Amino acid sequence: MDSYHIKSHDGHWDLTKQGADRASISKPTKAEILQATREFMVGKTASVKIHRADGTFEEERTYPGSADPSRSKG
């Protein structure tokens, strides 16, 4: 399963595949990057770790939700 991170960077938000040098998607707001990530993940199986603006970890989402190994709600 691929792993991605959403982080704030230089005044915008990036979705970056773990180990990549460049962002897959960049948006001006967190709300926009979250929406773009949902669209980007259609047909993919991946884990997305979402970070706060200060860089600390906030939450993890699995796409599609049925691929979540913990089988937890959320």
N, C-alpha and C positions, 0 to 999 in steps of 0.2 A: 504494500500500500504506500502510495506517495505521501509525503508530508509537506505541508505548506505553512507559512506564517503570515499573519497580518500584523503589520507594525507601522507606526507613524515614522515618517522620514522627511526631513526638510520641509515641513509644512503641508505634507500630503500623506496619504495612506497607501501602502504597497501590499500586494499579495505576492509573495516570493516562494518558489519551490525551494525546499531545503537543499543546500549545496549549490544553488544557482547564483550567478553574479548579478543578474538583472531581474527586475520585477516582472511577473507575468501580467499584472494589471496595476495601474496606479490611478487613484481618484482623490479629489480634494477633501472629501469628508469620510468619516468612518461609516456613516449610514450608506453612502454610495459604494464604498468598497465591499461592504457586506452584501448588498444587492448584486453587485457585479460578480462576487464570488459565487453566489448561488447559481447564477447563470453560467459561469465558467465551469462549474463542477458537474453540470448535466452530462451524464454518460461516463463520468470518471469515478474511481474509488480512491478516496484520499482522506487524510486527516488534516484539519486546519486549526492551528493554534492561534487564538486571537489575543493580542496584547493591548494593554492600555496605552495612552499617550506617553506615559512615563517609562514604558518598556516592560513593566511587570506583566506577568501572565494573568489573563482574565478567564478564558474558557477555551475548551476544545470542542470542535464539531466534526462529525464524521459524515462524509458524503459517499453514497446515499446513506440515509439514516439507518437502513437495514444492515449496513456493514459495520455498525458500531459493535465492537467486541464485548463491551461491558453490558449490553442489553439493558441499559438504564434509560429512564425517561429523560428527555432533555435534548 
